[in-house]
Amino acid sequence: MNEDAVIAWWWQVALIGLYVGSVLGIAQWLASRGMTDERTRKFVHIATGNIILLAWWIAVPLWLALAFGATFCAVTLLSYRYRFLGSVGGVDRKSWGTFFYSLSITLLIAFYWPQNLQVVAAVGILAMTWGDAVAALVGQTWGRREYKVLGMRKTAEGSLAMAVVSFAVCLLLLGFTCGWSLPMVLSALAIAVAATGLEVISVGGIDNLTVPLGSALLTQGLIQAFL
């Protein structure tokens, strides 16, 4: 490894570390100011998901991205056992969602980084982080039209928010990387609908696994077929 590579490696570690530290610090500050644990958790859910864009932008190598992913997985597992960062991780929730969240990010990086398909990983991760988080907040705040799927309470307002936000995420990512066209718009719409459907039928926090992986697989197929 030459000197330039070492400098780049340390620079990337420092930048990502600074970002993660800032997110956690802001989350703890928000919690101390009275923000509910659920809203704090959703803030972290979105902010940490956005790290995929930072890693893509600064061209983090596969080995370093996987190291961060493995660390993220380990920390979330330890948080269930030792109950630290409760307001951030939601460790009191009877769900493996936080671990599935970190695992899905790691799996998508492992599969798509070597193929130079970072956009596919980004679509899968951000459809989950933004779509799911906004859906939960909208449903809790404005949800009036309730329905149940597999015993789970959902709201039409939350599901609609999931679809709209996922569509916006997909539209921007695919538009800027694959070009703006009608097939791109229709592909973004199909991915958003699929992501929403997966979120609706998933139980026990597994949507943090099914939504990103399913969305990514569909994105890859659509890119290869139409874009």
N, C-alpha and C positions, 0 to 999 in steps of 0.2 A: 504494500500500500504506500503510494507516494505521499509527499508532504501535503499537496493540495487536497488529496482525498481525506487525509486525517483532519485537516482544517474543516472541510465540508462536513465530515461526520460529526465533529464536536459542535459545529455551528447548528446543524440540524437538531441534535439532541438538546442543545440549549434552547433553541427556539420552541420546540415542541414542549419541553419541560416548562418553559415560561408560560406558554399558552394554557397547559393543563393546570399549572399552579394558580394562574389567574382565575380560571373557571371555578376551581374549588374554593379559592378565597372569596370570590364574589358570592358563591352559593352560601357559604357560611355566614357572610355578612348579611345576605338577604334573610337567612333564617333567623339571625339575631335581631333583625328589624321587624320580625313578626310575620314574615311570609310563611304560609303553610308548608309543611313538609312535601306535600304533593306538588305544589307549584315550584318549589325549589328543585325537586327531583326532575320535573319536566324541563326546567331551565338547563340543568346539567345534561339531561338526555339530549337536548338539541345542541348545546354548545360543544359537548365532547364528540358528537357525531360529525360536526363541522371540521374536525381535525383531519378528516379524509381529504378535504380540499387543500388544507395546508400541506399535508404530506405529498399530495399530487403536485402542488405548485412548486415546492422546493426539491422535488425529485428524490424523495427519501428512497434509498435502496431497499430491496426486498428483505434482506436479513435484518435491517434495522426496524423496518415496519413490523415484521413478525416478532421481534424482541419487544417492541412496545405493546403489541397485541397480547403476547403471552403474559406480560407483566400486568396488563389490564385484567385479563382473565383471573390471574392469581389473586390480585387485590380484591376483586369482587367476591371470589370464593371465601377469602379470609374475612371479608366484611360480614358474611353470613354467620361465621363462627364466632367472631369476636365483637361484632355489632358496633363497629366504628363507622363514622361518617353516616350515621343513620338518616339524617335529614337529606343527605345527598343520594344515598343508594337505596333508600326505602327498605332497609333490611327488616323492618317489622312486617312487611307485606308477605303473605304466604304465596310466594311466587319466585321462580328462578329467572324472572325476566331480566334482571341486571346482568346475570352471568350469560344468558343467551344473547344479550345485547353485545357484550364484549366478544363472545365467541363468534357471532356472525361477522363482526368487523374483521376479526383475525382470519376467518375462513375466506372471506371475499378477497382480502389482500393476498392471501396465499395462492388463490386460484387465478386472479386476474392481473396482478402485478407482473408476473412473468410473461403474460401474453400482451403486455402493453395496452391493456384494456381498463385503465384506471377509471374511465368514465362509467363503465359497467358497475364496478364496485361502488362508485360514488352514487349512482342512481339507487342501487339497492339500499345503501346505508342511509342516504338522506330521505328516501321515501319513508323509511322507518322512523328516523329521528324527528323529522319535521311533521310528517303526516300523522303518526301515532300520537305525538305529544299534543299537537294542536287539536286533534280529534277528542282527546281526553279532556282538555281544558274547555273546549266549546261545549262538549256534552255535559260536563259538570256545571257549567255556568248558565248555559242557555237551553240545554236539552229539555224538551217538553214531550216530544213524540217518542215514547219508549217502545222497544220491542225486545224479544229474547231469542237468542240463538244458543243452543246447547246449554241452556240454563243460565247464560250470561246476559246481564242487562246491558242493552245498547240504546243509543238514541239516534234518531234519523239525522238530527243536526250534527252530531259528532261524526257520523259516517260520511255525511256530505262534506264536512270540513276536511276529513281525511282524503277524500277523492279530489277536492279542489286543490289542496296544498300539495299532494303528491303529483298532480298534473302540472302544477306550476314548477315544481322541482325538476321533473322529467323534461319539461319543455325547455327550460333554461339550459340544463346540462346537455341535452341532445342537440339543441339548437346551436349552441356555441361550439360544439365539437363535430357534429355531423352535418351541419348546415340547416338552414331554414327552408322547409318544404312541407307540402301537404302530407307525404308519407311520414315525415318526422312528427308532425302534430298528431296524426292518428296513432302513431306508435306510442307517443307520450300518453295519450288518452287511454290506450289499451293497458299500459303498465299501471296507470293510476287506478283503473277499475279493478285490475287483478290484485294490486296491493290492498285496496279497500276490502275486497272480498276475502283475502287471506286474513286480514285483521279481524274481520267479523267472525270468522269461524274458528279462530285460534283461542285456546284456553290456557290458563296457568302461566301467562307470560311468554308462551311459546311464539306469539306473534313477533317477538323480537328476533326470532330465528326464521320463521316462515316468510314473513314479509320481505326482509332484505334478500334472502336466498332466492325466493320465488321471483321477486321483481328483477333481480340481476339475471337470472336464467332467461326470463322473457326478454329482457333488454338485449342480451347477447344474441338471441335468436332473431329478433327484429332488426338489429343492426346488420347482421349477416344476410338477412333476406331482402331488406328494403333500403337500408341506409349505407 
